[in-house]
Amino acid sequence: MKKFITNIAVVSCMAFNAQHINAQKVVVNREVETTNDGKMLLGNQLKEQFLKAPYADWYVKEHDEYAIDQKAVDQLRKQKVNTYNILVFMGTWCEDSHRDFPRLMKILEELKFPDNKLTVIALNRKKESPNGDEGLYNIQKVPTIIVQKYGKEIGRIVEMPSTGYIERDLVEILKKDDSSVIQEIFKK
C-alpha cells in the first residue's frame, strides 16, 4: 500500500510539473521601442503584425509588387511543400528582411501554406530573440529561412536566395530532400 501511495505521489508531482512547464507560454507579437531604430518587432510574430505601422510601409509594397515565379510555385505544390515546416528568422530593421520576408509570405499565400506550419521570429540587431531560439539554429544572418520535415532541417536560405528567387531556392531544397529519401530507401 505504501508503494502504491508513493507511486501516486510521484505521478502527481510529475503531472504538476508538466502542467507548470506547459503554462509558460511564448509571448507573441512583442514590439519594443529602441533608441536608434524606433519600433521593432521581437520574438514570435504572426503575419498580421506586419500589416500594422510602421512595418506595413515596407511589407505591403514589397509583397504587392513581387512577381511570383509561377513555374517554381507549381513545382513546390507537386513536391508537397505544405507538408514541411518553415521557420523564418528576420529583423524589422534589416533591408534584406524588408525585401525577402514579404516575398516569402506572398509565395506561401499563393501555396495556401498552413499558418500552423510557419514560425516567424523577429530578432534585434544583435540577432537575438527573447526565447533564444536563434542559438538553437545557429543564426548568423537575417533573413534565414529554414525548411524542416519531422523536426529535422532539410535546408535553409541565408540572407538572400542563391537563385535570386526564394521559390526557386525552396524547390532546390525540396529536391535535395527527395533525393535523400530515395538514397535512404536504396540503403535498406
C-alpha positions in Angstrom: 0.0 0.0 0.0 2.9 2.4 0.8 4.4 1.7 -2.6 1.1 2.4 -4.2 0.7 5.8 -2.4 4.3 6.7 -3.2 3.7 6.0 -6.9 0.6 8.1 -6.9 2.5 11.0 -5.2 5.3 10.7 -7.7 2.9 10.7 -10.7 1.0 13.6 -9.2 4.2 15.6 -8.9 5.2 14.8 -12.4 1.8 15.9 -13.7 2.0 19.1 -11.8 5.5 19.9 -13.2 4.4 19.1 -16.7 1.4 21.5 -16.4 3.7 24.1 -14.9 6.1 23.8 -17.8 3.3 24.0 -20.3 1.9 27.1 -18.6 5.0 29.1 -19.6 3.6 30.5 -22.8 5.5 32.2 -25.6 4.8 35.9 -25.9 3.6 36.6 -29.5 3.7 39.9 -31.4 6.1 41.6 -29.0 7.0 45.1 -30.1 9.8 47.2 -28.5 10.8 50.8 -28.8 14.5 51.4 -29.4 16.6 54.5 -29.4 18.3 54.0 -32.8 15.6 52.1 -34.7 12.3 53.2 -33.2 9.7 50.5 -33.1 10.9 46.9 -33.6 9.3 43.5 -33.5 11.0 41.0 -31.3 10.4 37.2 -30.9 7.5 35.1 -32.3 5.2 37.1 -34.7 2.0 36.4 -36.6 1.9 37.6 -40.2 -0.9 40.1 -39.4 1.6 42.1 -37.3 3.4 43.2 -40.5 0.3 44.9 -41.8 0.5 47.5 -39.0 2.5 50.7 -39.0 5.4 51.2 -39.3 6.1 47.7 -40.8 3.3 47.9 -43.4 5.3 50.7 -45.1 7.9 48.2 -46.5 5.9 45.0 -46.1 2.8 45.8 -48.3 4.8 47.5 -51.1 7.3 44.6 -51.5 4.5 42.0 -51.0 2.2 43.5 -53.6 4.9 44.3 -56.2 6.6 40.9 -56.2 6.0 38.8 -59.3 6.0 35.2 -58.3 7.7 32.6 -60.5 4.6 30.5 -61.1 6.5 27.6 -62.6 8.5 27.2 -59.3 5.3 27.6 -57.2 3.8 24.7 -59.3 6.8 22.6 -58.6 6.5 23.4 -54.8 2.9 22.2 -55.0 4.0 18.9 -56.7 6.7 18.4 -54.1 4.1 18.9 -51.3 5.8 21.9 -49.6 2.7 22.2 -47.4 3.8 19.0 -45.5 7.0 20.8 -44.4 7.5 23.3 -41.6 9.1 26.7 -42.3 11.0 28.7 -39.7 11.9 32.3 -40.5 14.4 34.5 -38.6 14.2 38.1 -39.7 14.7 41.6 -38.5 12.3 44.5 -38.9 15.4 46.7 -39.0 17.0 44.7 -41.9 16.8 45.7 -45.6 17.2 42.1 -46.8 14.3 41.1 -44.5 12.3 44.0 -45.9 12.8 42.6 -49.4 12.6 38.8 -48.9 10.2 38.3 -46.0 7.2 39.9 -47.8 8.1 37.9 -50.9 8.2 34.7 -48.9 4.8 35.5 -47.4 3.3 36.1 -50.9 4.7 32.8 -52.1 3.3 31.0 -49.0 -0.1 32.7 -49.5 -0.2 31.5 -53.2 0.5 28.0 -51.9 -2.1 28.3 -49.2 0.7 27.2 -46.8 -0.8 26.4 -43.3 -0.2 29.1 -40.7 0.5 26.4 -38.1 3.5 25.2 -40.1 5.1 28.6 -40.2 7.1 30.2 -37.4 8.3 33.8 -37.7 10.9 35.0 -35.2 12.0 38.7 -35.3 15.5 39.4 -34.0 17.2 42.5 -32.7 20.4 43.9 -34.3 22.5 41.6 -32.2 20.4 38.8 -33.8 18.8 37.8 -30.5 15.2 36.9 -29.5 13.6 36.8 -26.1 13.5 32.9 -26.1 17.0 32.4 -27.6 15.7 30.3 -30.5 18.4 31.8 -32.7 21.0 29.9 -30.7 19.4 26.5 -31.4 19.6 27.2 -35.1 23.0 29.0 -35.2 21.5 32.1 -36.9 24.3 34.4 -38.1 22.4 36.5 -40.7 18.9 37.6 -41.4 16.7 36.7 -43.0 17.2 33.0 -42.6 14.5 30.7 -43.9 14.7 27.1 -42.6 12.8 24.2 -44.1 12.1 21.3 -41.8 10.5 17.8 -42.1 9.7 15.8 -39.0 11.7 18.3 -36.9 14.9 17.9 -39.0 16.4 20.7 -41.0 16.2 19.9 -44.8 17.8 23.1 -45.9 18.0 26.9 -45.4 18.2 30.1 -47.3 20.5 32.6 -45.7 20.3 36.4 -46.2 19.3 36.2 -49.9 18.3 33.3 -52.2 21.2 31.9 -54.3 19.0 31.7 -57.4 17.6 35.3 -56.9 14.1 33.8 -56.2 13.0 32.3 -52.9 10.6 30.0 -54.6 13.3 28.5 -56.8 15.6 28.0 -53.8 12.8 26.3 -52.0 12.4 23.9 -55.0 16.1 23.1 -54.8 15.8 22.4 -51.1 12.9 20.0 -51.6 14.6 18.3 -54.5 17.6 17.5 -52.2 15.1 16.1 -49.6 13.5 13.9 -52.3 16.9 12.6 -53.4 18.0 11.8 -49.8 14.7 9.9 -49.2 15.5 7.8 -52.4 19.0 7.2 -51.1 17.7 6.0 -47.8 15.3 3.6 -49.5 18.2 2.0 -51.5 20.4 1.7 -48.4 17.9 -0.7 -46.9 
